[in-house]
Amino acid sequence: MRSRNFVNEEVIKEFEKIPSSGKSEDQFPEHSFIASSLKIGLSISDLQSLTYVDVMKIFLSYIDKEEEKKPTQQQISMLTG
Protein backbone atom coordinates (compact mmCIF):
# COMPACT_ATOMS: atom_id res chain seq x y z
CA MET A 1 0.00 0.00 0.00
CA ARG A 2 2.93 2.35 -0.55
CA SER A 3 1.40 4.20 -3.48
CA ARG A 4 2.16 7.89 -3.91
CA ASN A 5 -1.12 8.48 -5.72
CA PHE A 6 -3.65 10.75 -4.03
CA VAL A 7 -1.51 11.70 -1.01
CA ASN A 8 0.04 14.95 0.08
CA GLU A 9 3.67 15.58 1.03
CA GLU A 10 2.99 15.49 4.78
CA VAL A 11 1.50 12.01 4.52
CA ILE A 12 4.34 10.81 2.27
CA LYS A 13 6.97 11.98 4.80
CA GLU A 14 5.24 10.21 7.68
CA PHE A 15 4.59 7.11 5.61
CA GLU A 16 8.27 6.81 4.64
CA LYS A 17 9.25 6.69 8.33
CA ILE A 18 7.43 3.37 8.68
CA PRO A 19 9.70 0.40 7.98
CA SER A 20 8.56 -1.81 5.14
CA SER A 21 8.13 -5.52 5.73
CA GLY A 22 9.82 -6.21 2.41
CA LYS A 23 6.84 -8.23 1.22
CA SER A 24 5.83 -8.05 -2.40
CA GLU A 25 3.22 -5.59 -3.59
CA ASP A 26 -0.39 -6.24 -2.67
CA GLN A 27 -2.19 -8.21 -5.32
CA PHE A 28 -5.39 -6.25 -4.64
CA PRO A 29 -4.34 -2.86 -3.18
CA GLU A 30 -7.81 -1.32 -3.29
CA HIS A 31 -9.26 -4.23 -1.35
CA SER A 32 -6.38 -4.13 1.15
CA PHE A 33 -7.10 -0.45 1.72
CA ILE A 34 -10.78 -1.14 2.38
CA ALA A 35 -9.97 -4.13 4.61
CA SER A 36 -7.52 -2.05 6.66
CA SER A 37 -10.11 0.70 6.97
CA LEU A 38 -12.72 -1.74 8.23
CA LYS A 39 -10.22 -3.26 10.71
CA ILE A 40 -9.69 0.09 12.42
CA GLY A 41 -13.43 0.74 12.64
CA LEU A 42 -14.18 2.92 9.63
CA SER A 43 -17.37 2.07 7.78
CA ILE A 44 -18.05 2.15 4.05
CA SER A 45 -20.06 5.30 4.68
CA ASP A 46 -17.02 6.86 6.40
CA LEU A 47 -14.89 6.00 3.38
CA GLN A 48 -17.43 7.66 1.10
CA SER A 49 -17.30 10.91 3.06
CA LEU A 50 -13.56 11.09 3.91
CA THR A 51 -10.78 11.88 1.48
CA TYR A 52 -7.98 9.40 0.82
CA VAL A 53 -5.56 11.74 2.61
CA ASP A 54 -7.81 11.87 5.68
CA VAL A 55 -8.00 8.08 5.84
CA MET A 56 -4.21 7.78 5.46
CA LYS A 57 -3.74 10.26 8.31
CA ILE A 58 -6.06 8.11 10.45
CA PHE A 59 -3.98 5.03 9.54
CA LEU A 60 -0.78 6.85 10.49
CA SER A 61 -2.26 7.88 13.83
CA TYR A 62 -2.89 4.20 14.67
CA ILE A 63 0.73 3.21 14.15
CA ASP A 64 2.82 3.22 17.31
CA LYS A 65 6.15 4.53 16.10
CA GLU A 66 7.93 4.00 19.40
CA GLU A 67 7.74 0.25 19.73
CA GLU A 68 5.36 -2.55 19.04
CA LYS A 69 3.34 -3.50 22.09
CA LYS A 70 3.85 -7.09 23.17
CA PRO A 71 0.94 -9.14 24.45
CA THR A 72 0.57 -9.69 28.17
CA GLN A 73 0.61 -13.18 29.64
CA GLN A 74 -3.12 -12.86 30.33
CA GLN A 75 -3.78 -12.14 26.62
CA ILE A 76 -1.64 -15.10 25.59
CA SER A 77 -3.48 -17.37 28.02
CA MET A 78 -6.86 -16.21 26.67
CA LEU A 79 -5.82 -17.05 23.12
CA THR A 80 -4.27 -20.43 23.90
CA GLY A 81 -7.06 -21.50 26.26
Secondary structure, 3 states (H helix, E strand, C coil): CCCCCCCCHHHHHHHHCCCCCCCCCCCCHHHHHHHHHHHCCCCHHHHHHCCHHHHHHHHHHHCCCCCCCCCCHHHHHHHHC
